[in-house]
Amino acid sequence: MDYAFCIASVAPIRKEPSHRSEMVTQLLLGETAKVISIENEFVAIECSYDGYIGWIQKKQITIMNHLPKPDGYFTNGIQEVFINHNSCRVSIGTPYYNDKIVLDKYHISYPFLEERSFTPTKENILYLLEEYMHTPYLWGGKSTFGIDCSGLTQQLFKLLGIYLPRDAYQQVEYGIEVPFLSEATCGDIAFFDNEEGRITHVGVLVNNNAIIHASGTVRLDKIDMGGIIHTESGERTHKLRIVKRLIKDN
């Protein structure tokens, strides 16, 4: 079986094999995917982490016949690495490898690597969210160069060692329900729906009256049982549907 190994700092994955097609998610440098098929300059892939399927530009990956396992993920907002001796800036959440075969083959070096892993404590959650603050909103994005609401939650919990799928409507199936917002705590996830009842937005609670979410930018807003209230304008922007808890000790 062939696998794709991303060799760009951030590579778009599109719905169809065209540069004009909608970006549905991204691969970060060193992330991998199973190769499904190749069509001209695009490759159909299934992402190793979450099973997401889409098309990536062939020039932004290299094909390999084994699947390397990351040794960890960068935990600073933006980190400098070197590819073929050229400086490259990568986002928090980018995997790194200690595998000499991988490093030698792709000429990747991490001169400023500080190996850290995070347990899901309040302090760690707030630290990681701070690294994403003010990142511009980008549909399909999952890096500090641009991120969407479910990309933020997925990446945060990945860094905490907890799996979440890619999209908000999938993420709502995980965890246990918190019946009252007054019982919510830091790290709980709030989901929001539209007029048709579809889950369209998600964010991470700081406490039971504040939320960090990607809307325009990654920002801190107020929340009550009705939903999100924009801090500056006072406008109600999202209607609360449900709060879920993934961290068992919360």
C-alpha contacts under 8 A as a table, 3 or more apart, distances in Angstrom:
res1	aa1	res2	aa2	distance
1	M	34	K	7.72
1	M	35	V	7.77
1	M	65	N	6.06
1	M	66	H	7.63
2	D	34	K	6.36
2	D	35	V	5.63
2	D	63	I	6.45
2	D	64	M	5.75
2	D	65	N	4.73
2	D	66	H	7.07
3	Y	32	T	6.68
3	Y	33	A	5.53
3	Y	34	K	4.53
3	Y	35	V	5.23
3	Y	63	I	5.64
3	Y	64	M	5.20
3	Y	65	N	5.93
3	Y	66	H	6.68
3	Y	67	L	6.62
4	A	32	T	5.35
4	A	33	A	5.06
4	A	34	K	6.15
4	A	35	V	6.13
4	A	45	I	7.59
4	A	61	I	5.81
4	A	62	T	5.71
4	A	63	I	4.83
4	A	64	M	6.29
5	F	29	L	7.88
5	F	30	G	5.78
5	F	31	E	5.98
5	F	32	T	4.66
5	F	33	A	6.86
5	F	61	I	5.30
5	F	62	T	5.30
5	F	63	I	6.33
5	F	64	M	6.99
6	C	9	S	7.94
6	C	11	A	7.34
6	C	27	L	6.51
6	C	28	L	6.56
6	C	29	L	5.10
6	C	30	G	5.07
6	C	31	E	5.59
6	C	32	T	6.27
6	C	60	Q	6.05
6	C	61	I	4.38
6	C	62	T	6.59
7	I	29	L	5.41
7	I	30	G	6.38
7	I	60	Q	5.58
7	I	61	I	5.19
7	I	62	T	6.82
8	A	11	A	5.93
8	A	28	L	7.01
8	A	29	L	5.31
8	A	60	Q	5.54
8	A	61	I	7.29
9	S	28	L	5.63
9	S	29	L	4.64
9	S	88	C	6.97
9	S	89	R	6.75
9	S	90	V	5.30
9	S	91	S	7.65
10	V	26	Q	6.61
10	V	27	L	5.92
10	V	28	L	4.63
10	V	29	L	6.15
10	V	90	V	7.55
10	V	143	S	7.69
11	A	26	Q	5.46
11	A	27	L	5.22
11	A	28	L	6.35
11	A	29	L	7.90
11	A	56	I	7.31
11	A	57	Q	7.95
11	A	60	Q	6.54
12	P	23	M	6.03
12	P	24	V	7.73
12	P	25	T	6.32
12	P	26	Q	4.55
12	P	27	L	6.60
12	P	56	I	6.42
12	P	57	Q	7.92
13	I	23	M	5.59
13	I	24	V	5.94
13	I	25	T	5.29
13	I	26	Q	5.09
13	I	27	L	7.05
13	I	54	G	5.59
13	I	55	W	5.22
13	I	56	I	4.87
13	I	57	Q	7.91
14	R	17	P	6.78
14	R	18	S	7.39
14	R	19	H	7.72
14	R	21	S	5.85
14	R	22	E	5.49
14	R	23	M	4.27
14	R	24	V	5.47
14	R	25	T	7.16
14	R	54	G	5.44
14	R	55	W	4.97
14	R	56	I	6.42
15	K	21	S	6.00
15	K	22	E	5.62
15	K	23	M	6.29
15	K	24	V	6.10
15	K	54	G	5.30
15	K	55	W	6.29
16	E	21	S	5.59
16	E	22	E	7.48
16	E	54	G	6.91
16	E	55	W	6.07
17	P	21	S	7.15
17	P	39	E	7.48
17	P	42	F	5.67
17	P	43	V	7.62
17	P	44	A	7.83
17	P	55	W	5.51
17	P	56	I	7.46
18	S	21	S	5.24
18	S	42	F	7.72
23	M	26	Q	7.71
23	M	139	W	7.11
23	M	140	G	5.61
24	V	54	G	7.47
24	V	139	W	7.23
24	V	140	G	4.58
24	V	141	G	7.94
25	T	139	W	7.87
25	T	140	G	4.11
25	T	141	G	5.80
25	T	142	K	7.16
26	Q	140	G	6.66
26	Q	141	G	6.15
26	Q	142	K	6.56
27	L	31	E	5.82
27	L	32	T	7.55
28	L	31	E	5.49
28	L	90	V	7.83
28	L	91	S	7.80
28	L	94	T	5.72
28	L	95	P	7.80
28	L	143	S	7.82
29	L	90	V	7.27
29	L	94	T	6.16
29	L	95	P	7.14
30	G	94	T	7.12
30	G	95	P	5.94
30	G	96	Y	7.01
31	E	48	S	7.80
31	E	94	T	7.49
31	E	95	P	6.63
32	T	47	C	6.34
32	T	48	S	5.69
32	T	49	Y	7.88
32	T	67	L	7.43
33	A	45	I	5.80
33	A	46	E	5.23
33	A	47	C	4.11
33	A	48	S	4.66
33	A	49	Y	7.93
34	K	45	I	5.44
34	K	46	E	5.04
34	K	47	C	6.35
34	K	48	S	6.53
35	V	38	I	7.88
35	V	43	V	7.01
35	V	44	A	6.18
35	V	45	I	4.69
35	V	46	E	6.65
36	I	43	V	7.44
36	I	44	A	5.23
36	I	45	I	5.26
36	I	46	E	7.01
37	S	43	V	5.89
37	S	44	A	5.13
37	S	45	I	7.29
38	I	41	E	7.64
38	I	42	F	6.05
38	I	43	V	4.39
38	I	44	A	6.10
39	E	42	F	5.33
39	E	43	V	6.06
39	E	44	A	7.75
40	N	43	V	7.94
41	E	57	Q	5.98
41	E	58	K	5.36
41	E	59	K	7.55
42	F	55	W	6.09
42	F	56	I	5.48
42	F	57	Q	4.53
42	F	58	K	5.08
43	V	55	W	5.39
43	V	56	I	5.32
43	V	57	Q	6.28
43	V	58	K	5.82
44	A	53	I	7.25
44	A	54	G	5.65
44	A	55	W	4.44
44	A	56	I	6.53
45	I	53	I	5.63
45	I	54	G	5.69
45	I	55	W	6.07
45	I	56	I	7.21
46	E	51	G	5.31
46	E	52	Y	5.43
46	E	53	I	4.44
46	E	54	G	6.81
47	C	50	D	5.89
47	C	51	G	4.80
47	C	52	Y	5.14
47	C	53	I	6.39
48	S	51	G	5.80
50	D	164	L	7.79
50	D	165	P	5.56
50	D	166	R	6.60
52	Y	166	R	7.34
56	I	60	Q	7.38
56	I	61	I	7.99
57	Q	60	Q	5.62
57	Q	61	I	7.35
58	K	61	I	5.70
58	K	62	T	7.60
59	K	62	T	7.61
64	M	67	L	7.58
68	P	99	D	7.94
68	P	102	V	7.58
69	K	97	Y	7.54
70	P	73	Y	7.54
70	P	95	P	5.70
70	P	96	Y	5.70
70	P	97	Y	5.18
70	P	98	N	7.91
71	D	95	P	7.29
71	D	96	Y	5.97
71	D	97	Y	5.16
71	D	98	N	6.38
72	G	95	P	5.68
72	G	96	Y	5.65
72	G	97	Y	7.17
72	G	115	E	7.25
72	G	116	R	7.67
72	G	117	S	7.33
73	Y	92	I	7.24
73	Y	93	G	5.19
73	Y	94	T	5.31
73	Y	95	P	4.21
73	Y	96	Y	5.74
73	Y	116	R	7.99
73	Y	117	S	7.94
73	Y	159	L	7.05
74	F	79	Q	7.27
74	F	91	S	7.37
74	F	92	I	5.00
74	F	93	G	5.31
74	F	94	T	5.45
74	F	95	P	6.34
74	F	96	Y	7.07
74	F	113	L	7.73
74	F	114	E	7.97
74	F	115	E	7.69
74	F	116	R	7.93
75	T	92	I	5.01
75	T	93	G	6.32
75	T	116	R	7.24
75	T	128	L	7.31
75	T	159	L	7.67
76	N	79	Q	6.24
76	N	91	S	7.47
76	N	92	I	5.20
76	N	131	E	6.53
77	G	91	S	5.80
77	G	92	I	4.77
77	G	131	E	4.83
77	G	132	Y	6.45
77	G	144	T	6.34
78	I	89	R	6.39
78	I	90	V	5.58
78	I	91	S	4.70
78	I	92	I	5.88
78	I	144	T	7.12
79	Q	89	R	5.56
79	Q	90	V	5.27
79	Q	91	S	6.28
79	Q	92	I	7.18
79	Q	112	F	7.70
80	E	87	S	6.65
80	E	88	C	5.72
80	E	89	R	4.55
80	E	90	V	6.25
80	E	110	Y	7.39
80	E	111	P	7.78
80	E	112	F	7.05
81	V	87	S	5.94
81	V	88	C	5.31
81	V	89	R	6.21
81	V	90	V	7.13
81	V	108	I	7.23
81	V	109	S	5.97
81	V	110	Y	4.96
81	V	111	P	6.64
81	V	112	F	7.56
82	F	85	H	5.26
82	F	86	N	5.13
82	F	87	S	4.59
82	F	88	C	5.62
82	F	107	H	7.77
82	F	108	I	5.60
82	F	109	S	5.19
82	F	110	Y	6.57
82	F	111	P	7.86
83	I	86	N	5.20
83	I	87	S	6.58
83	I	88	C	6.78
83	I	106	Y	7.20
83	I	107	H	5.57
83	I	108	I	4.68
83	I	109	S	6.75
84	N	106	Y	7.37
84	N	107	H	5.02
84	N	108	I	6.59
85	H	107	H	7.36
85	H	108	I	7.83
90	V	94	T	6.67
91	S	94	T	5.80
91	S	143	S	5.48
91	S	144	T	5.51
91	S	145	F	7.20
92	I	131	E	7.78
92	I	143	S	6.81
92	I	144	T	6.82
93	G	143	S	7.38
93	G	155	Q	6.41
93	G	158	K	7.85
93	G	159	L	6.73
97	Y	102	V	7.27
97	Y	103	L	7.13
98	N	102	V	7.98
98	N	103	L	7.31
99	D	102	V	5.44
99	D	103	L	6.31
100	K	103	L	5.02
100	K	104	D	5.85
101	I	104	D	5.33
101	I	105	K	5.93
102	V	105	K	5.25
102	V	106	Y	6.16
103	L	106	Y	5.55
103	L	107	H	5.44
103	L	108	I	5.05
103	L	109	S	6.82
104	D	107	H	4.98
104	D	108	I	6.97
110	Y	113	L	5.34
117	S	159	L	7.33
117	S	160	L	7.51
118	F	124	N	6.42
118	F	159	L	6.65
118	F	160	L	5.32
118	F	161	G	7.51
119	T	124	N	6.99
119	T	160	L	5.57
119	T	161	G	7.32
120	P	124	N	6.33
120	P	125	I	6.41
120	P	160	L	5.40
120	P	161	G	7.91
120	P	247	I	6.97
121	T	124	N	5.27
121	T	125	I	6.16
122	K	125	I	5.14
122	K	126	L	6.19
122	K	186	C	6.09
122	K	187	G	7.08
123	E	126	L	5.34
123	E	127	Y	6.14
124	N	127	Y	4.99
124	N	128	L	6.14
125	I	128	L	5.34
125	I	129	L	6.14
125	I	156	L	7.68
125	I	160	L	7.92
125	I	186	C	7.75
125	I	187	G	6.64
126	L	129	L	5.12
126	L	130	E	6.05
126	L	206	V	7.60
127	Y	130	E	5.20
127	Y	131	E	6.65
128	L	131	E	5.21
128	L	132	Y	6.93
128	L	156	L	6.84
129	L	132	Y	5.26
129	L	133	M	6.35
129	L	156	L	7.22
129	L	212	I	7.67
130	E	133	M	5.06
132	Y	135	T	5.73
132	Y	144	T	5.94
132	Y	152	L	7.94
132	Y	218	V	6.65
133	M	217	T	7.61
133	M	218	V	5.02
133	M	219	R	6.09
134	H	217	T	5.17
134	H	218	V	4.78
134	H	219	R	6.09
135	T	144	T	5.49
135	T	145	F	6.48
135	T	146	G	5.83
135	T	147	I	6.81
135	T	214	A	7.99
135	T	217	T	5.34
135	T	218	V	5.31
136	P	144	T	7.85
136	P	145	F	7.05
136	P	146	G	5.02
136	P	147	I	6.52
136	P	214	A	7.80
136	P	216	G	6.16
136	P	217	T	4.25
136	P	218	V	6.55
137	Y	141	G	7.65
137	Y	146	G	5.48
137	Y	147	I	5.08
137	Y	148	D	5.41
137	Y	149	C	7.90
137	Y	214	A	5.92
137	Y	215	S	6.09
137	Y	216	G	4.99
137	Y	217	T	4.89
137	Y	218	V	6.91
138	L	141	G	5.11
138	L	146	G	4.89
138	L	147	I	4.81
138	L	148	D	5.28
139	W	147	I	6.76
139	W	148	D	5.29
140	G	147	I	6.82
140	G	148	D	6.00
140	G	151	G	7.22
141	G	146	G	5.31
141	G	147	I	3.92
141	G	148	D	5.38
141	G	151	G	6.30
142	K	146	G	6.53
142	K	147	I	4.48
142	K	148	D	6.49
142	K	151	G	4.60
142	K	152	L	6.31
142	K	155	Q	6.94
143	S	146	G	5.48
143	S	147	I	5.50
143	S	151	G	7.90
144	T	147	I	6.57
147	I	151	G	5.95
147	I	152	L	6.40
147	I	214	A	7.07
148	D	151	G	5.13
148	D	152	L	6.24
148	D	214	A	5.67
148	D	215	S	7.65
149	C	152	L	5.32
149	C	153	T	6.70
149	C	168	A	7.80
149	C	201	H	6.35
149	C	202	V	5.76
149	C	203	G	6.49
149	C	213	H	6.00
149	C	214	A	4.63
149	C	215	S	7.11
150	S	153	T	5.11
150	S	154	Q	5.98
150	S	166	R	6.36
150	S	167	D	5.44
150	S	168	A	5.30
150	S	171	Q	7.99
150	S	201	H	7.31
150	S	202	V	6.12
150	S	203	G	7.64
151	G	154	Q	5.15
151	G	155	Q	5.98
151	G	166	R	6.54
151	G	167	D	7.49
152	L	155	Q	5.32
152	L	156	L	6.05
152	L	203	G	7.93
152	L	213	H	7.51
152	L	214	A	7.13
153	T	156	L	5.17
153	T	157	F	6.23
153	T	164	L	7.88
153	T	202	V	7.54
153	T	203	G	6.70
153	T	204	V	6.86
154	Q	157	F	5.46
154	Q	158	K	6.07
154	Q	163	Y	7.38
154	Q	164	L	5.36
154	Q	165	P	6.67
154	Q	166	R	6.28
155	Q	158	K	4.99
155	Q	159	L	6.31
156	L	159	L	5.34
156	L	160	L	6.50
157	F	160	L	4.77
157	F	161	G	6.16
157	F	162	I	4.99
157	F	163	Y	6.39
157	F	164	L	6.90
158	K	161	G	5.06
158	K	162	I	5.33
158	K	163	Y	5.77
158	K	164	L	7.30
159	L	162	I	7.47
162	I	246	L	7.95
164	L	171	Q	5.99
164	L	174	Y	7.53
165	P	170	Q	6.14
165	P	171	Q	5.78
166	R	170	Q	7.04
166	R	171	Q	7.18
167	D	170	Q	5.33
167	D	171	Q	6.18
168	A	171	Q	4.90
168	A	172	V	6.21
168	A	191	F	7.54
168	A	199	I	6.54
168	A	200	T	6.51
168	A	201	H	6.25
168	A	202	V	6.08
169	Y	172	V	5.61
169	Y	173	E	7.51
169	Y	198	R	7.62
169	Y	199	I	5.30
169	Y	200	T	6.97
170	Q	173	E	5.81
170	Q	174	Y	7.82
171	Q	174	Y	5.61
172	V	175	G	7.72
172	V	191	F	7.00
172	V	244	K	7.29
174	Y	244	K	7.49
174	Y	246	L	7.14
175	G	244	K	5.58
175	G	245	R	5.04
175	G	246	L	4.53
176	I	244	K	5.29
176	I	245	R	5.20
176	I	246	L	6.77
177	E	242	I	7.20
177	E	243	V	5.88
177	E	244	K	4.48
177	E	245	R	6.28
178	V	181	L	7.07
178	V	183	E	6.86
178	V	184	A	6.54
178	V	242	I	7.65
178	V	243	V	5.38
178	V	244	K	5.53
178	V	245	R	6.55
179	P	183	E	7.53
179	P	243	V	7.37
180	F	183	E	5.45
180	F	184	A	7.01
181	L	184	A	5.13
181	L	208	N	5.84
181	L	224	D	7.32
181	L	225	M	6.50
181	L	243	V	7.21
182	S	208	N	5.59
183	E	208	N	6.94
184	A	188	D	6.41
184	A	205	L	7.66
184	A	207	N	6.48
184	A	208	N	5.06
184	A	243	V	7.63
185	T	188	D	5.92
185	T	205	L	6.73
185	T	206	V	6.78
185	T	207	N	4.74
185	T	208	N	5.84
185	T	250	N	6.69
186	C	204	V	7.67
186	C	205	L	5.37
186	C	206	V	4.43
186	C	207	N	4.85
186	C	208	N	7.75
186	C	250	N	7.69
187	G	204	V	5.87
187	G	205	L	5.60
187	G	206	V	6.48
187	G	245	R	7.52
187	G	246	L	7.97
187	G	247	I	7.22
187	G	250	N	7.86
188	D	204	V	5.99
188	D	205	L	5.42
188	D	206	V	7.96
188	D	243	V	6.79
188	D	244	K	5.89
188	D	245	R	4.83
188	D	246	L	6.84
188	D	247	I	7.50
189	I	202	V	6.92
189	I	203	G	5.79
189	I	204	V	4.71
189	I	205	L	5.95
189	I	243	V	5.58
189	I	244	K	5.25
189	I	245	R	6.33
189	I	246	L	7.95
190	A	202	V	5.63
190	A	203	G	5.44
190	A	204	V	6.27
190	A	205	L	6.79
190	A	240	L	7.15
190	A	241	R	7.61
190	A	242	I	5.96
190	A	243	V	4.37
190	A	244	K	6.43
191	F	199	I	6.65
191	F	200	T	7.73
191	F	201	H	5.83
191	F	202	V	4.50
191	F	203	G	6.76
191	F	240	L	6.17
191	F	241	R	5.62
191	F	242	I	5.39
191	F	243	V	6.18
192	F	199	I	5.59
192	F	200	T	6.06
192	F	201	H	5.05
192	F	202	V	6.14
192	F	227	G	7.53
192	F	238	H	6.15
192	F	239	K	5.29
192	F	240	L	4.54
192	F	241	R	4.87
192	F	242	I	7.04
193	D	196	E	7.64
193	D	197	G	5.28
193	D	198	R	5.05
193	D	199	I	4.21
193	D	200	T	5.30
193	D	201	H	6.72
193	D	238	H	7.49
193	D	239	K	6.06
193	D	240	L	6.75
193	D	241	R	5.93
194	N	197	G	5.24
194	N	198	R	5.56
194	N	199	I	6.68
194	N	200	T	6.49
194	N	239	K	7.25
195	E	198	R	7.51
199	I	241	R	7.87
201	H	238	H	7.73
202	V	213	H	6.92
203	G	211	I	6.40
203	G	212	I	5.81
203	G	213	H	4.42
203	G	214	A	7.31
204	V	211	I	5.62
204	V	212	I	5.37
204	V	213	H	6.35
205	L	208	N	6.77
205	L	209	N	7.81
205	L	210	A	5.99
205	L	211	I	4.30
205	L	212	I	6.29
206	V	209	N	7.67
206	V	210	A	5.42
206	V	211	I	5.36
206	V	212	I	6.85
207	N	210	A	5.51
207	N	211	I	7.20
208	N	223	I	7.48
208	N	224	D	7.82
209	N	222	K	5.67
209	N	223	I	4.89
209	N	224	D	6.03
210	A	220	L	6.87
210	A	221	D	5.73
210	A	222	K	4.49
210	A	223	I	5.37
211	I	220	L	5.66
211	I	221	D	5.44
211	I	222	K	6.16
211	I	223	I	6.42
211	I	228	I	7.88
212	I	218	V	6.72
212	I	219	R	5.44
212	I	220	L	4.54
212	I	221	D	6.45
213	H	217	T	7.99
213	H	218	V	5.38
213	H	219	R	5.73
213	H	220	L	6.82
213	H	221	D	7.96
214	A	217	T	5.32
214	A	218	V	4.10
214	A	219	R	6.32
215	S	218	V	6.18
215	S	219	R	7.10
220	L	231	T	7.51
221	D	228	I	6.73
221	D	229	I	6.22
221	D	230	H	5.52
221	D	231	T	5.10
222	K	228	I	5.83
222	K	229	I	5.11
222	K	230	H	6.56
222	K	231	T	6.14
223	I	226	G	7.58
223	I	227	G	5.43
223	I	228	I	4.42
223	I	229	I	5.76
224	D	227	G	5.35
224	D	228	I	6.66
224	D	229	I	7.78
225	M	240	L	6.58
226	G	239	K	5.88
226	G	240	L	5.75
227	G	236	R	6.91
227	G	237	T	7.43
227	G	238	H	5.42
227	G	239	K	4.41
227	G	240	L	4.26
228	I	236	R	5.67
228	I	237	T	5.67
228	I	238	H	5.19
228	I	239	K	6.73
228	I	240	L	7.26
229	I	234	G	5.68
229	I	235	E	5.55
229	I	236	R	4.40
229	I	237	T	6.08
229	I	238	H	7.69
230	H	233	S	5.60
230	H	234	G	5.01
230	H	235	E	5.26
230	H	236	R	6.21
230	H	237	T	6.61
231	T	234	G	5.74
236	R	239	K	7.82
245	R	248	K	7.22
245	R	250	N	7.70
247	I	250	N	5.72
